[in-house]
Amino acid sequence: MAITAVYPDLRDRPVLITGGGSGIGAALTEGFVRQGSKVAFIDIADAPSNALCDRLEREAGVRPLFVKADLRDIEALRAAIHYAEAAHGPALVLINNAARDDRHDIAAVTSEFWDANQAVNLKPHFFTAQAVAEGMKKAGTGSIINFTSTSFMINLGTLPSYAAAKAGIIGLTKGLAGALGKHGIRVNAIAPGWVITERQQELWVTEEGLAAHVAKQCIHEVMKPDDIVGPCLFLASDSSRMLTAQTMIVDGGFL
């Protein structure tokens, strides 16, 4: 990963990332580790998370803290956050990155599927923020970054429950920003476009489909996970101290 900017205020700052073991989350974990932050991430998958920790310890000389938890289990999520904060101190940066963009047909969606989908893609965003808010209030500062998506903005029809959750994240972001701003806590959202992770490559990318998408971007380059790191570092740092309740679209100009 190429480091394009260094934010001195992020050094030693406790950072908590959900879904930080693979995809965009892994790039974020590495980005903050290379800023010198105290990084903890929550993920459900052992193998990629441990491999990431091993690589960063080898390359950067620092091992992030991996805490295994299922975000759908709110008590387990709270316990994971408590464990991370016991190790690093109260989180002053929270990045709600974890998500599952499984495709689904309207006719096939059951009540159980809907609840399970929202339990991954929307519900944890609130409860992670709730869990770290008191520590941020005591510190008088904090940055919460919620990951939404451009999928609902472009009327993508292959994942309506996911799109509903991602639209809800923007409302949640604005509501949290209004409630927490008086305590010095900023809450913003990042809306990535089509970022080509390993999961995307394995499940949904075709040469023709990707070429057509990139052709509609202003910047005709394939977006990679590393492209999301810089915007996230900026929102986490004091450089954006008066920026809150906003959604930053990072899509190469597709919209």
Secondary structure, DSSP 8 states (H G I E B T S, - for coil): -------GGGTT-EEEEETTTSHHHHHHHHHHHTTT-EEEEEES-HHHHHHHHHHHHHHHS---EEEE--TTSHHHHHHHHHHHHHHH-S-SEEEE---------GGG--HHHHHHHHHHHTHHHHHHHHHHHHHHHHHT-EEEEEE--GGGTTT--S-HHHHHHHHHHHHHHHHHHHHHGGGTEEEEEEEE--B--HHHHHHT--HHHHHHHHHHSSS-S-B-GGGGHHHHHHHHSGGGTT--S-EEEESTT--
